[in-house]
Amino acid sequence: MKRFSSLMALAIFLSAIAACTPQSSDSKANTSDVEKGIRIANGAGPEFFTWSPDRVPLISAHRGGPYPGYPENAIATFQHISDQIPTIIECDIAMTKDSVLVMMHDYTLDRTTTGEGKVMEVTYDELEKMKLVDNEGSTTTLDIPTLDDVLKWADGRAVLTLDVKRGVPFEKVVAAVQAHNAQDYAAIITYNARDAAKVNQLDGSLMISVGIGSQEAYEAHSNLGVPDNRMIAFVGVSEPEASLYNFLHEKGIYCILGVLGNLDRKAIAQGDSTYLGYIQRGADILATDRPLEAFEAIQPLIKTTSTKQEYFYGY
């Protein structure tokens, strides 16, 4: 991973000017020529996410890691990030009027596409006529991907955490993950213990991102039968007490700290070395809107001798 340092300045510069560069449309993934990524063998998902003292700290790219020219929840955006850093891609699932699962954060199309109205009120055929718009308001040539497209793309490239939007049945999402045999690289995000238990009942092999901001929250999940080795703990958007990190690490549970928002802004104001401190104080994964900058900052803490290095290749 040492080569990241020499490439990062160029990578960030290219991100800044990408809005002025013609973008190719998203195409169906081809995994036969994957040169770098995170590769998890069948059944090894829980092992990858089991905490150990030599764990490799990770970056989770919020909404896929948009930068100028690279919109939210686009395969080209996911590729742009995973070409440069080993990453978890956090992305959002909505459903069209005709029950097609597509990648979209908002309940409406207005902000991130050339369309308008509610996602649930348009058909997939109508959606295919639209293009994605980046966060700077520039229209790209990129299509809105389906969940199937993303699951196919991610195999051998990245780990996904799937944020299932309100009104989207967990059953449909889990069925799609199963159809692609993606249980080892696609985790489901939940926001309460009841939903986490439901996902676990639907497929006990899935990893589940669970909201655990306290030991009591852990107990609520555990009491409903969610196993420790299926939990990835989202501890919140502010740093918890060290005791919570210690409690969860003793159970082998990885901890995600949401630095998106206030903590990202703190890093911009005080320097990117701020990200280093979050990892040193106990976070294992940083969920951020600045994945390239955050990864560059935490590199000194990545142990090349880690037992987890077997999952990363090509970097």
ROPA-223138 format. One record per residue (C-alpha): residue number from 1; residue in three letters; x, y negated, z negated. Coordinates in steps of 0.25 Angstrom, whole numbers. Layout:
N
<pt NUM, ALA, <X, Y, Z>>
...
END
This chain:
315
<pt 1, MET, <0, 0, 0>>
<pt 2, LYS, <12, -9, 0>>
<pt 3, ARG, <10, -13, 14>>
<pt 4, PHE, <-3, -21, 10>>
<pt 5, SER, <5, -32, 4>>
<pt 6, SER, <12, -35, 18>>
<pt 7, LEU, <-1, -35, 25>>
<pt 8, MET, <-11, -42, 15>>
<pt 9, ALA, <-8, -56, 19>>
<pt 10, LEU, <-10, -53, 34>>
<pt 11, ALA, <-23, -45, 31>>
<pt 12, ILE, <-29, -57, 23>>
<pt 13, PHE, <-25, -67, 34>>
<pt 14, LEU, <-31, -58, 44>>
<pt 15, SER, <-44, -57, 36>>
<pt 16, ALA, <-44, -73, 35>>
<pt 17, ILE, <-44, -74, 50>>
<pt 18, ALA, <-52, -62, 54>>
<pt 19, ALA, <-65, -71, 55>>
<pt 20, CYS, <-58, -77, 68>>
<pt 21, THR, <-55, -63, 74>>
<pt 22, PRO, <-65, -55, 82>>
<pt 23, GLN, <-70, -43, 74>>
<pt 24, SER, <-74, -30, 80>>
<pt 25, SER, <-87, -24, 76>>
<pt 26, ASP, <-88, -12, 66>>
<pt 27, SER, <-87, 1, 73>>
<pt 28, LYS, <-89, 15, 67>>
<pt 29, ALA, <-78, 20, 59>>
<pt 30, ASN, <-67, 29, 64>>
<pt 31, THR, <-60, 36, 53>>
<pt 32, SER, <-50, 44, 61>>
<pt 33, ASP, <-40, 34, 62>>
<pt 34, VAL, <-40, 28, 48>>
<pt 35, GLU, <-26, 24, 44>>
<pt 36, LYS, <-28, 18, 30>>
<pt 37, GLY, <-38, 19, 19>>
<pt 38, ILE, <-43, 26, 7>>
<pt 39, ARG, <-45, 41, 10>>
<pt 40, ILE, <-52, 49, -1>>
<pt 41, ALA, <-53, 64, 1>>
<pt 42, ASN, <-67, 71, 0>>
<pt 43, GLY, <-71, 72, -15>>
<pt 44, ALA, <-60, 63, -19>>
<pt 45, GLY, <-68, 50, -21>>
<pt 46, PRO, <-69, 52, -37>>
<pt 47, GLU, <-54, 54, -37>>
<pt 48, PHE, <-51, 42, -29>>
<pt 49, PHE, <-59, 34, -39>>
<pt 50, THR, <-55, 40, -52>>
<pt 51, TRP, <-47, 30, -60>>
<pt 52, SER, <-32, 34, -63>>
<pt 53, PRO, <-21, 25, -69>>
<pt 54, ASP, <-14, 25, -56>>
<pt 55, ARG, <-27, 21, -48>>
<pt 56, VAL, <-25, 12, -36>>
<pt 57, PRO, <-33, -1, -38>>
<pt 58, LEU, <-42, -4, -26>>
<pt 59, ILE, <-50, -15, -19>>
<pt 60, SER, <-64, -14, -16>>
<pt 61, ALA, <-68, -23, -4>>
<pt 62, HIS, <-81, -30, -8>>
<pt 63, ARG, <-91, -29, 4>>
<pt 64, GLY, <-80, -23, 12>>
<pt 65, GLY, <-70, -34, 10>>
<pt 66, PRO, <-75, -45, 19>>
<pt 67, TYR, <-65, -56, 25>>
<pt 68, PRO, <-66, -66, 36>>
<pt 69, GLY, <-71, -59, 48>>
<pt 70, TYR, <-74, -46, 40>>
<pt 71, PRO, <-88, -46, 35>>
<pt 72, GLU, <-94, -39, 23>>
<pt 73, ASN, <-97, -24, 24>>
<pt 74, ALA, <-91, -22, 38>>
<pt 75, ILE, <-82, -10, 42>>
<pt 76, ALA, <-72, -20, 49>>
<pt 77, THR, <-71, -27, 35>>
<pt 78, PHE, <-69, -14, 28>>
<pt 79, GLN, <-58, -10, 38>>
<pt 80, HIS, <-52, -23, 37>>
<pt 81, ILE, <-50, -21, 22>>
<pt 82, SER, <-46, -6, 22>>
<pt 83, ASP, <-36, -9, 33>>
<pt 84, GLN, <-28, -17, 23>>
<pt 85, ILE, <-31, -11, 9>>
<pt 86, PRO, <-37, 2, 3>>
<pt 87, THR, <-50, -2, -1>>
<pt 88, ILE, <-64, 1, -7>>
<pt 89, ILE, <-75, -5, 2>>
<pt 90, GLU, <-87, -10, -5>>
<pt 91, CYS, <-98, -12, 4>>
<pt 92, ASP, <-113, -14, 4>>
<pt 93, ILE, <-125, -5, 10>>
<pt 94, ALA, <-138, -11, 14>>
<pt 95, MET, <-149, -4, 22>>
<pt 96, THR, <-156, -8, 35>>
<pt 97, LYS, <-171, -7, 37>>
<pt 98, ASP, <-170, 6, 44>>
<pt 99, SER, <-161, 11, 32>>
<pt 100, VAL, <-147, 11, 38>>
<pt 101, LEU, <-136, 8, 28>>
<pt 102, VAL, <-128, -4, 32>>
<pt 103, MET, <-117, -12, 26>>
<pt 104, MET, <-122, -25, 20>>
<pt 105, HIS, <-121, -32, 7>>
<pt 106, ASP, <-132, -43, 8>>
<pt 107, TYR, <-147, -39, 9>>
<pt 108, THR, <-148, -49, 21>>
<pt 109, LEU, <-140, -49, 33>>
<pt 110, ASP, <-138, -64, 34>>
<pt 111, ARG, <-125, -66, 27>>
<pt 112, THR, <-116, -55, 33>>
<pt 113, THR, <-122, -52, 47>>
<pt 114, THR, <-128, -59, 59>>
<pt 115, GLY, <-142, -55, 55>>
<pt 116, GLU, <-152, -59, 45>>
<pt 117, GLY, <-162, -54, 36>>
<pt 118, LYS, <-162, -42, 26>>
<pt 119, VAL, <-154, -29, 29>>
<pt 120, MET, <-165, -20, 25>>
<pt 121, GLU, <-174, -27, 35>>
<pt 122, VAL, <-166, -25, 48>>
<pt 123, THR, <-164, -12, 55>>
<pt 124, TYR, <-150, -6, 58>>
<pt 125, ASP, <-152, -9, 73>>
<pt 126, GLU, <-154, -24, 69>>
<pt 127, LEU, <-142, -24, 60>>
<pt 128, GLU, <-133, -18, 71>>
<pt 129, LYS, <-135, -31, 79>>
<pt 130, MET, <-129, -40, 68>>
<pt 131, LYS, <-115, -43, 65>>
<pt 132, LEU, <-108, -45, 52>>
<pt 133, VAL, <-104, -59, 47>>
<pt 134, ASP, <-92, -61, 38>>
<pt 135, ASN, <-92, -69, 25>>
<pt 136, GLU, <-87, -81, 32>>
<pt 137, GLY, <-100, -81, 41>>
<pt 138, SER, <-93, -76, 54>>
<pt 139, THR, <-100, -66, 62>>
<pt 140, THR, <-92, -54, 66>>
<pt 141, THR, <-94, -43, 76>>
<pt 142, LEU, <-95, -33, 65>>
<pt 143, ASP, <-107, -24, 64>>
<pt 144, ILE, <-115, -20, 51>>
<pt 145, PRO, <-110, -6, 47>>
<pt 146, THR, <-118, 5, 42>>
<pt 147, LEU, <-115, 13, 29>>
<pt 148, ASP, <-112, 25, 38>>
<pt 149, ASP, <-101, 16, 46>>
<pt 150, VAL, <-95, 12, 33>>
<pt 151, LEU, <-94, 26, 27>>
<pt 152, LYS, <-88, 31, 40>>
<pt 153, TRP, <-78, 20, 41>>
<pt 154, ALA, <-73, 21, 26>>
<pt 155, ASP, <-69, 36, 27>>
<pt 156, GLY, <-54, 36, 24>>
<pt 157, ARG, <-53, 21, 24>>
<pt 158, ALA, <-60, 15, 12>>
<pt 159, VAL, <-68, 18, 0>>
<pt 160, LEU, <-82, 12, 0>>
<pt 161, THR, <-91, 7, -11>>
<pt 162, LEU, <-105, 6, -6>>
<pt 163, ASP, <-114, -5, -12>>
<pt 164, VAL, <-128, 0, -10>>
<pt 165, LYS, <-137, -12, -8>>
<pt 166, ARG, <-151, -13, -15>>
<pt 167, GLY, <-161, -5, -7>>
<pt 168, VAL, <-151, 5, -1>>
<pt 169, PRO, <-154, 19, -6>>
<pt 170, PHE, <-142, 25, -13>>
<pt 171, GLU, <-147, 38, -6>>
<pt 172, LYS, <-144, 33, 8>>
<pt 173, VAL, <-130, 28, 4>>
<pt 174, VAL, <-126, 41, -2>>
<pt 175, ALA, <-131, 49, 10>>
<pt 176, ALA, <-123, 40, 19>>
<pt 177, VAL, <-110, 42, 10>>
<pt 178, GLN, <-113, 57, 10>>
<pt 179, ALA, <-115, 58, 25>>
<pt 180, HIS, <-101, 52, 27>>
<pt 181, ASN, <-95, 61, 16>>
<pt 182, ALA, <-90, 47, 10>>
<pt 183, GLN, <-92, 50, -5>>
<pt 184, ASP, <-78, 49, -8>>
<pt 185, TYR, <-76, 35, -2>>
<pt 186, ALA, <-89, 29, -3>>
<pt 187, ALA, <-94, 25, -17>>
<pt 188, ILE, <-108, 19, -20>>
<pt 189, ILE, <-109, 6, -28>>
<pt 190, THR, <-120, 6, -39>>
<pt 191, TYR, <-125, -5, -49>>
<pt 192, ASN, <-131, 3, -60>>
<pt 193, ALA, <-130, 17, -66>>
<pt 194, ARG, <-143, 22, -61>>
<pt 195, ASP, <-139, 20, -46>>
<pt 196, ALA, <-125, 26, -49>>
<pt 197, ALA, <-132, 38, -55>>
<pt 198, LYS, <-141, 39, -42>>
<pt 199, VAL, <-129, 38, -33>>
<pt 200, ASN, <-122, 49, -41>>
<pt 201, GLN, <-134, 58, -40>>
<pt 202, LEU, <-135, 56, -25>>
<pt 203, ASP, <-120, 60, -24>>
<pt 204, GLY, <-111, 64, -35>>
<pt 205, SER, <-99, 63, -27>>
<pt 206, LEU, <-100, 48, -24>>
<pt 207, MET, <-92, 37, -31>>
<pt 208, ILE, <-101, 26, -37>>
<pt 209, SER, <-97, 12, -40>>
<pt 210, VAL, <-104, 9, -54>>
<pt 211, GLY, <-105, -4, -61>>
<pt 212, ILE, <-98, -2, -75>>
<pt 213, GLY, <-96, -15, -82>>
<pt 214, SER, <-96, -8, -96>>
<pt 215, GLN, <-95, 5, -102>>
<pt 216, GLU, <-110, 5, -104>>
<pt 217, ALA, <-111, 4, -89>>
<pt 218, TYR, <-102, 16, -88>>
<pt 219, GLU, <-111, 24, -98>>
<pt 220, ALA, <-123, 21, -90>>
<pt 221, HIS, <-118, 27, -77>>
<pt 222, SER, <-112, 39, -84>>
<pt 223, ASN, <-125, 42, -92>>
<pt 224, LEU, <-132, 43, -78>>
<pt 225, GLY, <-122, 53, -73>>
<pt 226, VAL, <-112, 45, -65>>
<pt 227, PRO, <-99, 52, -66>>
<pt 228, ASP, <-86, 44, -70>>
<pt 229, ASN, <-79, 50, -58>>
<pt 230, ARG, <-90, 44, -49>>
<pt 231, MET, <-89, 30, -55>>
<pt 232, ILE, <-82, 18, -49>>
<pt 233, ALA, <-84, 7, -60>>
<pt 234, PHE, <-87, -7, -55>>
<pt 235, VAL, <-84, -15, -68>>
<pt 236, GLY, <-90, -29, -63>>
<pt 237, VAL, <-85, -42, -57>>
<pt 238, SER, <-77, -46, -69>>
<pt 239, GLU, <-66, -39, -77>>
<pt 240, PRO, <-72, -29, -88>>
<pt 241, GLU, <-65, -26, -101>>
<pt 242, ALA, <-53, -17, -99>>
<pt 243, SER, <-60, -7, -108>>
<pt 244, LEU, <-70, -4, -97>>
<pt 245, TYR, <-59, -2, -87>>
<pt 246, ASN, <-52, 8, -97>>
<pt 247, PHE, <-65, 15, -100>>
<pt 248, LEU, <-68, 17, -85>>
<pt 249, HIS, <-54, 21, -81>>
<pt 250, GLU, <-54, 31, -92>>
<pt 251, LYS, <-65, 38, -85>>
<pt 252, GLY, <-58, 37, -72>>
<pt 253, ILE, <-67, 26, -66>>
<pt 254, TYR, <-62, 16, -57>>
<pt 255, CYS, <-66, 2, -60>>
<pt 256, ILE, <-70, -9, -49>>
<pt 257, LEU, <-69, -23, -53>>
<pt 258, GLY, <-77, -33, -44>>
<pt 259, VAL, <-68, -45, -42>>
<pt 260, LEU, <-77, -50, -31>>
<pt 261, GLY, <-82, -63, -34>>
<pt 262, ASN, <-76, -70, -46>>
<pt 263, LEU, <-64, -61, -48>>
<pt 264, ASP, <-60, -63, -33>>
<pt 265, ARG, <-62, -78, -34>>
<pt 266, LYS, <-52, -77, -47>>
<pt 267, ALA, <-42, -70, -38>>
<pt 268, ILE, <-43, -81, -27>>
<pt 269, ALA, <-41, -92, -38>>
<pt 270, GLN, <-30, -85, -46>>
<pt 271, GLY, <-23, -77, -36>>
<pt 272, ASP, <-25, -63, -31>>
<pt 273, SER, <-17, -57, -42>>
<pt 274, THR, <-29, -58, -50>>
<pt 275, TYR, <-34, -45, -44>>
<pt 276, LEU, <-22, -38, -50>>
<pt 277, GLY, <-26, -41, -64>>
<pt 278, TYR, <-40, -34, -61>>
<pt 279, ILE, <-33, -21, -58>>
<pt 280, GLN, <-23, -22, -69>>
<pt 281, ARG, <-34, -24, -79>>
<pt 282, GLY, <-42, -12, -75>>
<pt 283, ALA, <-50, -13, -62>>
<pt 284, ASP, <-47, -2, -51>>
<pt 285, ILE, <-55, -8, -40>>
<pt 286, LEU, <-57, -23, -36>>
<pt 287, ALA, <-70, -26, -29>>
<pt 288, THR, <-66, -39, -21>>
<pt 289, ASP, <-70, -48, -10>>
<pt 290, ARG, <-55, -50, -8>>
<pt 291, PRO, <-50, -35, -5>>
<pt 292, LEU, <-37, -39, 2>>
<pt 293, GLU, <-32, -49, -8>>
<pt 294, ALA, <-36, -41, -20>>
<pt 295, PHE, <-29, -28, -14>>
<pt 296, GLU, <-16, -37, -12>>
<pt 297, ALA, <-16, -41, -26>>
<pt 298, ILE, <-18, -28, -33>>
<pt 299, GLN, <-7, -21, -24>>
<pt 300, PRO, <3, -21, -36>>
<pt 301, LEU, <-6, -12, -44>>
<pt 302, ILE, <-7, -1, -33>>
<pt 303, LYS, <1, 11, -37>>
<pt 304, THR, <7, 18, -25>>
<pt 305, THR, <9, 30, -34>>
<pt 306, SER, <-6, 31, -38>>
<pt 307, THR, <-13, 44, -36>>
<pt 308, LYS, <-24, 37, -29>>
<pt 309, GLN, <-14, 33, -17>>
<pt 310, GLU, <-18, 46, -10>>
<pt 311, TYR, <-31, 39, -6>>
<pt 312, PHE, <-25, 27, 1>>
<pt 313, TYR, <-18, 29, 15>>
<pt 314, GLY, <-12, 20, 25>>
<pt 315, TYR, <-10, 7, 17>>
END
